[in-house]
């Protein structure tokens, strides 16, 4: 009886939390829609030379004086709303979800000429912009330079449910550049086996959170990743589920141990990470190939896809990797790990060279 009552209590708490989350989401949607329309109005007035910087400041002072209970609409906040609108107004994913309405202005005479009794507004409540918070948007606007970057981080933020701190870390680690470069270096076999592999893996993994010295062992690398698994999972992506370290597979009468084993929910397969605190050598692939065969024969379930291997090395020569993987029969990727945040400008130059 007591257990049944506890279950009932649990259901009530779950309902409360679910409703609270829905209410917060609804409030956020309305706020983002409001900020968009305020920004749109100011942008159009400034663009039409009807308003200048002084007028925006006067509006901020008017709101502060007449409606002190309304927060966030100081001069700086109003210009952020203007920038928000101007940043996204030309992007297709916003315009395709936008509808137009007119809102009656009962108090318009206080703010604008009395001849205006209605305000034309956009409704962006069904767009992706309302799926993250205003603070997330401020980070995206200030930290990204291109529409491609912004849309990438917006989509990723929604999918991975990043906090603002996590989003800023991902921007600092240049995950956009690393994912784009990584997609170009997926082996042909990996693309054939997993045509929807998309942005699941990277050519470079950044593990600056480990604090490793320049010279370190594979044991130190493995121990650090295990101790900092939460941060490593942020770097990998939330589709990865950690299974264990030194995962034992038995072949014949011998035991073998996989450094790190994960499961990928999207690809529905096991992912084995083999760690090498040295430069990539072609012979490293033989060991990983053996592990993948053992996983597919003895661990993989019938409904799961073939296992993927990631050889994570301290350094690599891309031409050597290409030669080594050209006739390789297992879905494998050779990636490099960095113990410091990457040089963003260097990665951007690599991207530019790639698409010349």
C-alpha contacts under 8 A as a table, 3 or more apart, distances in Angstrom:
res1	aa1	res2	aa2	distance
1	X	4	X	5.15
1	X	5	X	6.31
2	X	5	X	5.12
2	X	6	X	6.25
3	X	6	X	5.05
3	X	7	X	6.25
4	X	7	X	5.08
4	X	8	X	6.30
5	X	8	X	4.97
5	X	9	X	6.20
6	X	9	X	4.97
6	X	10	X	6.07
7	X	10	X	4.94
7	X	11	X	6.22
8	X	11	X	5.08
8	X	12	X	6.40
9	X	12	X	5.14
9	X	13	X	6.30
10	X	13	X	5.13
10	X	14	X	6.10
11	X	14	X	5.05
11	X	15	X	6.16
12	X	15	X	5.06
12	X	16	X	6.22
13	X	16	X	5.03
13	X	17	X	6.19
14	X	17	X	5.19
14	X	18	X	6.00
15	X	18	X	5.09
15	X	19	X	6.07
16	X	19	X	5.24
16	X	20	X	6.10
17	X	20	X	5.02
17	X	21	X	6.08
18	X	21	X	5.16
18	X	22	X	6.24
19	X	22	X	5.02
19	X	23	X	6.11
20	X	23	X	5.05
20	X	24	X	6.18
21	X	24	X	5.15
21	X	25	X	6.14
22	X	25	X	5.04
22	X	26	X	6.10
23	X	26	X	5.05
23	X	27	X	6.18
24	X	27	X	5.15
24	X	28	X	6.14
25	X	28	X	5.10
25	X	29	X	6.17
25	X	131	X	7.87
26	X	29	X	5.09
26	X	30	X	6.35
27	X	30	X	5.24
27	X	31	X	6.17
28	X	31	X	5.09
28	X	32	X	6.13
28	X	130	X	6.81
28	X	132	X	7.86
28	X	133	X	6.40
28	X	134	X	7.81
29	X	32	X	5.36
29	X	33	X	6.19
29	X	125	X	5.92
29	X	130	X	4.86
29	X	131	X	7.24
30	X	33	X	5.08
30	X	34	X	6.08
30	X	125	X	7.08
31	X	34	X	4.95
31	X	35	X	6.09
32	X	35	X	5.13
32	X	36	X	6.11
32	X	125	X	7.88
32	X	129	X	7.38
32	X	130	X	5.85
32	X	133	X	7.72
32	X	134	X	6.66
33	X	36	X	5.15
33	X	37	X	6.42
33	X	122	X	7.88
33	X	123	X	6.55
33	X	124	X	5.83
33	X	125	X	6.00
33	X	130	X	7.34
34	X	37	X	5.26
34	X	38	X	6.20
35	X	38	X	5.15
35	X	39	X	5.93
35	X	81	X	5.48
36	X	39	X	5.13
36	X	40	X	5.97
36	X	81	X	6.34
36	X	82	X	7.69
36	X	84	X	6.82
36	X	85	X	5.47
36	X	122	X	7.93
37	X	40	X	4.85
37	X	41	X	6.11
37	X	85	X	7.77
37	X	121	X	5.99
37	X	122	X	6.38
38	X	41	X	5.24
38	X	42	X	6.31
38	X	78	X	7.61
38	X	81	X	6.61
38	X	82	X	7.28
39	X	42	X	5.26
39	X	43	X	5.97
39	X	78	X	6.84
39	X	79	X	7.41
39	X	80	X	7.67
39	X	81	X	4.33
39	X	82	X	3.71
39	X	83	X	7.04
39	X	84	X	6.83
39	X	85	X	5.43
39	X	86	X	7.88
40	X	43	X	5.11
40	X	44	X	6.13
40	X	81	X	7.89
40	X	82	X	6.24
40	X	85	X	5.65
40	X	86	X	7.56
41	X	44	X	5.33
41	X	45	X	6.21
42	X	45	X	5.12
42	X	46	X	6.09
42	X	51	X	7.84
42	X	56	X	7.71
42	X	82	X	6.22
43	X	46	X	5.22
43	X	47	X	5.94
43	X	82	X	5.58
43	X	85	X	7.74
43	X	86	X	7.34
44	X	47	X	5.03
44	X	48	X	6.02
45	X	48	X	5.21
45	X	49	X	6.35
45	X	50	X	5.17
45	X	51	X	5.35
46	X	49	X	5.06
46	X	50	X	5.86
46	X	51	X	4.70
46	X	52	X	5.90
47	X	50	X	7.60
48	X	51	X	7.56
49	X	52	X	6.86
51	X	54	X	7.72
51	X	55	X	5.59
51	X	56	X	7.20
52	X	55	X	5.33
52	X	56	X	6.66
53	X	56	X	5.28
53	X	57	X	6.39
54	X	57	X	5.11
54	X	58	X	6.19
55	X	58	X	4.90
55	X	59	X	6.19
56	X	59	X	5.08
56	X	60	X	6.35
56	X	75	X	6.65
56	X	78	X	7.56
57	X	60	X	5.10
57	X	61	X	6.28
57	X	74	X	7.92
57	X	75	X	5.49
58	X	61	X	5.08
58	X	62	X	6.00
59	X	62	X	4.98
59	X	63	X	6.23
59	X	75	X	7.96
60	X	63	X	5.32
60	X	64	X	6.19
60	X	73	X	6.12
60	X	74	X	4.81
60	X	75	X	5.26
60	X	78	X	7.46
61	X	64	X	5.00
61	X	65	X	6.01
61	X	74	X	7.27
62	X	65	X	5.18
62	X	66	X	5.82
62	X	67	X	7.78
63	X	66	X	5.32
63	X	67	X	5.15
63	X	68	X	6.73
63	X	70	X	7.31
63	X	73	X	7.23
63	X	74	X	7.94
64	X	67	X	5.53
64	X	68	X	4.71
64	X	69	X	7.95
64	X	70	X	7.34
64	X	73	X	7.81
64	X	74	X	7.31
65	X	68	X	5.81
67	X	70	X	5.72
68	X	71	X	7.25
70	X	73	X	7.13
71	X	74	X	7.68
72	X	77	X	5.69
72	X	78	X	7.97
73	X	76	X	7.63
73	X	77	X	5.14
73	X	78	X	5.56
74	X	77	X	5.18
74	X	78	X	6.14
75	X	78	X	5.23
75	X	79	X	6.34
76	X	79	X	5.28
76	X	80	X	6.28
77	X	80	X	5.04
77	X	81	X	6.36
78	X	81	X	5.11
78	X	82	X	6.32
79	X	82	X	4.90
79	X	83	X	6.11
80	X	83	X	4.96
80	X	84	X	6.01
80	X	138	X	7.83
81	X	84	X	4.90
81	X	85	X	6.29
82	X	85	X	5.30
82	X	86	X	6.22
83	X	86	X	5.06
83	X	87	X	5.87
84	X	87	X	5.22
84	X	88	X	6.50
84	X	137	X	7.82
84	X	141	X	7.23
85	X	88	X	5.59
85	X	89	X	5.55
86	X	89	X	5.44
86	X	90	X	7.65
87	X	90	X	7.47
87	X	141	X	7.44
88	X	91	X	5.34
88	X	94	X	7.00
89	X	94	X	6.93
89	X	95	X	7.02
90	X	94	X	7.79
90	X	95	X	7.21
91	X	94	X	5.72
91	X	95	X	6.53
91	X	147	X	7.59
92	X	95	X	5.19
92	X	96	X	5.93
93	X	96	X	5.49
93	X	97	X	6.70
93	X	127	X	7.23
93	X	128	X	7.60
94	X	97	X	5.43
94	X	98	X	6.22
94	X	124	X	7.12
94	X	127	X	5.78
94	X	128	X	7.28
94	X	129	X	7.54
95	X	98	X	5.02
97	X	124	X	6.38
97	X	126	X	6.08
97	X	127	X	5.33
98	X	122	X	6.42
98	X	123	X	5.51
98	X	124	X	4.95
98	X	125	X	7.90
98	X	126	X	7.57
98	X	127	X	7.18
99	X	122	X	5.73
99	X	123	X	5.06
99	X	124	X	6.91
100	X	120	X	7.21
100	X	121	X	5.83
100	X	122	X	4.55
100	X	123	X	5.90
101	X	120	X	5.94
101	X	121	X	5.29
101	X	122	X	6.13
101	X	123	X	7.03
102	X	118	X	6.24
102	X	119	X	5.55
102	X	120	X	4.49
102	X	121	X	5.77
103	X	118	X	5.65
103	X	119	X	5.31
103	X	120	X	6.45
103	X	121	X	7.00
104	X	117	X	6.37
104	X	118	X	4.71
104	X	119	X	6.56
105	X	108	X	4.99
105	X	117	X	5.50
105	X	118	X	5.40
105	X	119	X	6.75
106	X	109	X	7.83
106	X	117	X	7.38
107	X	110	X	5.86
107	X	111	X	7.54
108	X	111	X	5.49
108	X	112	X	5.70
108	X	113	X	7.45
108	X	114	X	6.73
108	X	116	X	7.09
108	X	117	X	6.37
109	X	112	X	5.56
109	X	113	X	5.88
109	X	114	X	4.67
109	X	116	X	7.85
109	X	117	X	8.00
110	X	113	X	7.97
112	X	116	X	6.98
113	X	116	X	5.94
114	X	117	X	6.83
116	X	119	X	7.55
123	X	126	X	7.84
124	X	127	X	5.32
124	X	129	X	7.61
124	X	130	X	7.57
125	X	129	X	7.92
125	X	130	X	6.11
126	X	130	X	7.21
127	X	130	X	6.15
127	X	131	X	7.74
128	X	131	X	5.38
128	X	132	X	7.86
128	X	154	X	7.89
128	X	155	X	7.95
129	X	132	X	6.45
129	X	154	X	7.94
130	X	133	X	7.17
131	X	158	X	6.55
132	X	136	X	6.26
132	X	137	X	7.28
132	X	154	X	7.97
132	X	157	X	7.61
132	X	158	X	6.73
133	X	136	X	5.18
133	X	137	X	6.49
134	X	137	X	4.99
134	X	138	X	6.29
135	X	138	X	5.08
135	X	139	X	6.43
135	X	164	X	7.04
136	X	139	X	5.21
136	X	140	X	6.32
136	X	163	X	7.96
136	X	164	X	5.59
136	X	167	X	7.72
137	X	140	X	5.00
137	X	141	X	6.04
138	X	141	X	5.22
138	X	142	X	6.13
139	X	142	X	5.36
139	X	143	X	5.80
139	X	164	X	7.51
139	X	168	X	7.07
140	X	143	X	5.27
140	X	144	X	5.69
140	X	150	X	6.29
140	X	153	X	7.57
140	X	154	X	7.81
141	X	144	X	5.94
141	X	145	X	7.90
141	X	150	X	7.58
143	X	171	X	7.35
144	X	149	X	6.17
144	X	150	X	6.02
144	X	171	X	8.00
145	X	149	X	6.89
145	X	150	X	7.55
146	X	149	X	5.27
146	X	150	X	6.34
147	X	150	X	5.08
147	X	151	X	6.05
148	X	151	X	5.35
148	X	152	X	6.06
149	X	152	X	5.11
149	X	153	X	6.19
149	X	176	X	6.58
150	X	153	X	5.30
150	X	154	X	5.96
151	X	154	X	4.96
151	X	155	X	6.06
152	X	155	X	5.34
152	X	156	X	6.11
152	X	176	X	6.99
153	X	156	X	4.93
153	X	157	X	5.77
153	X	167	X	7.90
153	X	176	X	7.42
154	X	157	X	5.10
154	X	158	X	6.31
155	X	158	X	5.27
155	X	159	X	6.21
156	X	159	X	5.05
156	X	160	X	5.84
156	X	161	X	7.92
157	X	160	X	5.33
157	X	161	X	5.40
157	X	162	X	5.21
157	X	167	X	6.82
158	X	161	X	5.19
158	X	162	X	7.27
160	X	237	X	6.94
160	X	238	X	6.00
162	X	165	X	7.71
162	X	166	X	5.45
162	X	167	X	5.66
163	X	166	X	5.10
163	X	167	X	6.16
164	X	167	X	5.04
164	X	168	X	6.19
165	X	168	X	5.20
165	X	169	X	6.27
166	X	169	X	5.05
166	X	170	X	6.28
166	X	234	X	7.85
167	X	170	X	5.15
167	X	171	X	6.33
168	X	171	X	5.08
168	X	172	X	6.09
169	X	172	X	4.95
169	X	173	X	6.14
170	X	173	X	5.03
170	X	174	X	6.34
170	X	175	X	5.72
170	X	235	X	7.81
171	X	174	X	5.09
171	X	175	X	6.26
171	X	176	X	7.56
172	X	175	X	7.90
172	X	341	X	7.07
173	X	206	X	6.74
173	X	341	X	5.52
173	X	342	X	6.19
173	X	344	X	7.92
174	X	177	X	5.57
174	X	178	X	6.27
174	X	342	X	7.03
174	X	344	X	6.14
174	X	347	X	7.88
175	X	178	X	4.96
175	X	179	X	5.90
176	X	179	X	5.37
176	X	180	X	6.30
177	X	180	X	5.30
177	X	181	X	6.14
177	X	347	X	6.15
177	X	348	X	6.66
177	X	351	X	7.03
178	X	181	X	5.19
178	X	182	X	5.85
178	X	202	X	6.09
178	X	203	X	6.41
178	X	204	X	6.24
178	X	347	X	7.46
179	X	182	X	4.89
179	X	183	X	6.12
179	X	199	X	6.11
179	X	201	X	7.08
179	X	202	X	5.17
179	X	203	X	7.07
180	X	183	X	5.31
180	X	184	X	6.79
180	X	199	X	7.90
180	X	351	X	7.89
181	X	184	X	5.40
181	X	185	X	6.82
181	X	202	X	7.68
181	X	203	X	6.65
181	X	351	X	6.92
182	X	185	X	5.24
182	X	186	X	6.64
182	X	201	X	6.88
182	X	202	X	4.64
182	X	203	X	4.08
182	X	204	X	7.24
183	X	186	X	5.56
183	X	198	X	7.19
183	X	199	X	6.88
183	X	201	X	7.63
183	X	202	X	7.17
183	X	203	X	7.64
185	X	203	X	7.03
186	X	190	X	6.38
186	X	191	X	6.73
186	X	333	X	6.55
187	X	190	X	5.20
187	X	191	X	6.47
187	X	325	X	6.90
187	X	326	X	7.67
187	X	331	X	7.68
187	X	332	X	7.33
187	X	333	X	6.88
188	X	191	X	5.23
188	X	192	X	6.18
189	X	192	X	4.96
189	X	193	X	6.09
189	X	329	X	7.29
189	X	330	X	7.36
189	X	331	X	5.90
190	X	193	X	5.30
190	X	194	X	5.87
190	X	195	X	7.88
190	X	330	X	7.89
190	X	331	X	4.66
190	X	332	X	6.55
190	X	333	X	7.87
191	X	194	X	5.05
191	X	195	X	4.99
191	X	196	X	7.74
191	X	197	X	6.91
192	X	195	X	5.59
193	X	331	X	7.21
194	X	197	X	5.27
194	X	267	X	7.58
195	X	198	X	7.82
197	X	200	X	5.88
197	X	201	X	8.00
197	X	267	X	7.20
198	X	201	X	7.96
199	X	202	X	7.41
200	X	236	X	7.95
200	X	237	X	7.66
201	X	236	X	7.48
202	X	205	X	6.42
202	X	335	X	6.97
203	X	334	X	7.31
203	X	335	X	4.78
203	X	336	X	6.37
204	X	335	X	5.51
204	X	336	X	4.76
204	X	337	X	5.47
204	X	338	X	7.03
205	X	235	X	7.13
205	X	335	X	7.23
205	X	336	X	6.25
205	X	337	X	4.61
205	X	338	X	6.17
206	X	235	X	7.23
206	X	337	X	5.67
206	X	338	X	4.77
206	X	339	X	6.13
206	X	340	X	6.84
206	X	341	X	6.52
206	X	342	X	7.56
207	X	210	X	5.85
207	X	232	X	7.16
207	X	235	X	7.90
207	X	337	X	6.82
207	X	338	X	5.99
207	X	339	X	5.09
207	X	340	X	6.97
208	X	211	X	5.93
208	X	212	X	7.73
208	X	338	X	6.97
208	X	339	X	4.48
208	X	340	X	4.67
208	X	341	X	6.09
209	X	228	X	7.63
209	X	231	X	7.27
209	X	339	X	7.77
210	X	224	X	5.78
210	X	225	X	7.14
210	X	228	X	7.06
210	X	339	X	7.26
211	X	339	X	7.09
212	X	215	X	7.89
212	X	216	X	6.84
212	X	221	X	7.62
212	X	339	X	6.54
213	X	216	X	6.13
214	X	339	X	7.96
216	X	220	X	6.31
216	X	221	X	7.15
216	X	277	X	6.97
217	X	220	X	5.18
217	X	221	X	6.33
217	X	277	X	5.84
218	X	221	X	4.97
218	X	222	X	6.04
218	X	275	X	6.40
218	X	276	X	5.94
218	X	277	X	5.05
219	X	222	X	5.12
219	X	223	X	6.00
220	X	223	X	5.13
220	X	224	X	5.95
221	X	224	X	5.17
221	X	225	X	6.25
221	X	275	X	7.79
221	X	277	X	7.43
222	X	225	X	5.21
222	X	226	X	6.24
222	X	259	X	7.30
222	X	275	X	7.30
223	X	226	X	5.18
223	X	227	X	6.14
224	X	227	X	5.14
224	X	228	X	5.99
225	X	228	X	5.04
225	X	229	X	5.53
225	X	232	X	6.46
226	X	229	X	5.00
226	X	245	X	7.60
228	X	231	X	5.53
228	X	232	X	6.25
229	X	232	X	4.84
229	X	233	X	5.93
230	X	233	X	5.19
230	X	234	X	6.47
231	X	234	X	5.06
231	X	235	X	6.49
232	X	235	X	5.01
232	X	236	X	6.19
233	X	236	X	4.88
233	X	237	X	5.76
233	X	238	X	6.55
233	X	240	X	7.06
234	X	237	X	5.29
234	X	238	X	6.75
236	X	240	X	6.79
237	X	240	X	6.04
238	X	241	X	7.46
239	X	264	X	5.50
239	X	265	X	5.27
239	X	266	X	6.22
240	X	262	X	6.23
240	X	263	X	5.64
240	X	264	X	4.61
240	X	265	X	6.47
241	X	262	X	5.39
241	X	263	X	4.99
241	X	264	X	6.24
241	X	265	X	7.42
242	X	261	X	6.56
242	X	262	X	4.57
242	X	263	X	6.54
243	X	260	X	7.77
243	X	261	X	5.47
243	X	262	X	5.08
243	X	263	X	6.90
244	X	247	X	5.97
244	X	260	X	5.96
244	X	261	X	5.51
244	X	262	X	7.17
245	X	258	X	6.95
245	X	259	X	5.41
245	X	260	X	4.46
245	X	261	X	6.33
246	X	257	X	4.83
246	X	258	X	5.00
246	X	259	X	4.74
246	X	260	X	6.24
247	X	257	X	5.13
247	X	258	X	4.91
247	X	259	X	6.67
247	X	260	X	6.78
247	X	261	X	6.60
248	X	255	X	6.45
248	X	256	X	5.60
248	X	257	X	4.57
248	X	258	X	6.52
249	X	255	X	5.89
249	X	256	X	5.29
249	X	257	X	6.25
249	X	258	X	7.71
249	X	291	X	7.79
249	X	294	X	6.75
249	X	295	X	7.40
250	X	253	X	6.97
250	X	254	X	5.76
250	X	255	X	4.55
250	X	256	X	6.17
250	X	294	X	7.84
251	X	254	X	5.53
251	X	255	X	6.45
251	X	256	X	7.64
251	X	294	X	7.18
258	X	261	X	6.73
258	X	272	X	6.85
258	X	273	X	7.25
258	X	274	X	6.65
258	X	291	X	7.02
259	X	272	X	7.60
259	X	273	X	6.14
259	X	274	X	5.39
259	X	275	X	6.60
260	X	272	X	6.01
260	X	273	X	5.07
260	X	274	X	6.76
261	X	270	X	7.13
261	X	271	X	5.89
261	X	272	X	4.69
261	X	273	X	6.18
262	X	270	X	5.83
262	X	271	X	5.02
262	X	272	X	6.35
262	X	273	X	7.97
263	X	268	X	7.11
263	X	269	X	5.79
263	X	270	X	4.45
263	X	271	X	5.67
264	X	267	X	5.57
264	X	268	X	5.46
264	X	269	X	5.56
264	X	270	X	6.31
264	X	271	X	6.80
265	X	268	X	4.88
265	X	269	X	7.20
267	X	305	X	7.37
268	X	304	X	5.61
268	X	305	X	5.97
269	X	300	X	7.72
269	X	304	X	5.57
269	X	305	X	5.00
269	X	306	X	6.17
269	X	307	X	5.41
269	X	308	X	7.18
270	X	295	X	7.92
270	X	300	X	7.24
270	X	305	X	7.94
270	X	306	X	7.48
270	X	307	X	4.79
270	X	308	X	6.34
271	X	307	X	5.78
271	X	308	X	4.79
271	X	309	X	5.73
271	X	310	X	7.23
272	X	291	X	7.90
272	X	292	X	7.45
272	X	307	X	7.49
272	X	308	X	6.32
272	X	309	X	4.85
272	X	310	X	6.11
273	X	309	X	6.10
273	X	310	X	4.84
273	X	311	X	5.94
273	X	312	X	6.75
274	X	288	X	6.80
274	X	309	X	7.60
274	X	310	X	6.33
274	X	311	X	4.98
274	X	312	X	6.06
275	X	311	X	6.24
275	X	312	X	5.00
275	X	313	X	6.20
276	X	279	X	7.49
276	X	280	X	7.61
276	X	311	X	7.42
276	X	312	X	6.07
276	X	313	X	4.70
276	X	314	X	6.47
277	X	313	X	5.89
277	X	314	X	5.09
278	X	313	X	6.03
278	X	314	X	5.03
278	X	315	X	6.31
279	X	313	X	6.05
279	X	314	X	5.62
279	X	315	X	4.34
279	X	316	X	5.24
279	X	317	X	8.00
280	X	284	X	7.18
280	X	313	X	5.91
280	X	314	X	7.60
280	X	315	X	6.19
280	X	316	X	4.90
280	X	317	X	7.24
280	X	321	X	7.71
281	X	284	X	5.62
281	X	285	X	7.94
282	X	285	X	5.88
282	X	286	X	7.89
282	X	320	X	7.59
282	X	321	X	7.36
282	X	324	X	5.66
283	X	286	X	5.61
283	X	287	X	7.59
284	X	287	X	5.84
284	X	288	X	6.84
284	X	311	X	7.92
285	X	288	X	5.11
285	X	289	X	5.93
285	X	311	X	7.64
286	X	289	X	5.12
286	X	290	X	6.27
287	X	290	X	5.17
287	X	291	X	6.48
288	X	291	X	5.07
288	X	292	X	6.30
288	X	309	X	6.59
288	X	311	X	7.46
289	X	292	X	5.15
289	X	293	X	6.29
289	X	309	X	7.62
289	X	330	X	6.45
290	X	293	X	5.21
290	X	294	X	6.33
291	X	294	X	5.10
291	X	295	X	6.15
292	X	295	X	5.03
292	X	296	X	6.10
292	X	307	X	5.99
292	X	308	X	7.04
292	X	309	X	6.72
292	X	330	X	7.61
293	X	296	X	5.22
293	X	297	X	6.12
294	X	297	X	5.25
294	X	298	X	5.85
294	X	299	X	7.36
295	X	298	X	5.45
295	X	299	X	4.79
295	X	300	X	5.85
295	X	307	X	6.91
296	X	299	X	5.97
296	X	300	X	4.94
296	X	306	X	6.29
296	X	307	X	6.29
297	X	300	X	6.71
300	X	304	X	6.34
300	X	305	X	7.81
300	X	306	X	7.59
300	X	307	X	7.53
301	X	304	X	5.36
306	X	331	X	7.89
307	X	331	X	7.35
308	X	330	X	7.61
308	X	331	X	5.31
308	X	332	X	5.69
309	X	330	X	7.90
309	X	331	X	6.53
309	X	332	X	4.61
309	X	333	X	6.38
310	X	332	X	5.84
310	X	333	X	5.02
310	X	334	X	5.85
310	X	335	X	6.83
311	X	332	X	7.62
311	X	333	X	6.33
311	X	334	X	4.76
311	X	335	X	6.03
312	X	334	X	6.22
312	X	335	X	4.97
312	X	336	X	5.49
312	X	337	X	6.43
313	X	316	X	6.88
313	X	334	X	7.41
313	X	335	X	6.22
313	X	336	X	4.83
313	X	337	X	6.15
314	X	336	X	5.57
314	X	337	X	5.51
314	X	338	X	7.14
315	X	336	X	5.66
315	X	337	X	7.39
316	X	320	X	7.75
316	X	321	X	7.28
316	X	335	X	7.97
316	X	336	X	6.70
317	X	320	X	5.33
317	X	321	X	6.29
318	X	321	X	4.96
318	X	322	X	6.11
319	X	322	X	5.04
319	X	323	X	6.30
320	X	323	X	5.21
320	X	324	X	6.09
321	X	324	X	5.03
321	X	325	X	6.11
321	X	334	X	7.06
322	X	325	X	5.32
322	X	326	X	5.94
323	X	326	X	5.27
323	X	327	X	7.92
324	X	327	X	7.14
324	X	328	X	6.98
325	X	328	X	4.79
338	X	341	X	7.16
338	X	342	X	7.32
342	X	347	X	7.79
343	X	346	X	5.33
343	X	347	X	6.48
344	X	347	X	5.18
344	X	348	X	6.20
345	X	348	X	5.04
345	X	349	X	6.21
346	X	349	X	5.12
346	X	350	X	6.32
347	X	350	X	5.01
347	X	351	X	6.31
348	X	351	X	5.00
348	X	352	X	6.25
349	X	352	X	5.01
349	X	353	X	6.16
350	X	353	X	5.10
350	X	354	X	6.09
351	X	354	X	4.98
351	X	355	X	6.42
352	X	355	X	5.44
352	X	356	X	6.16
353	X	356	X	5.35
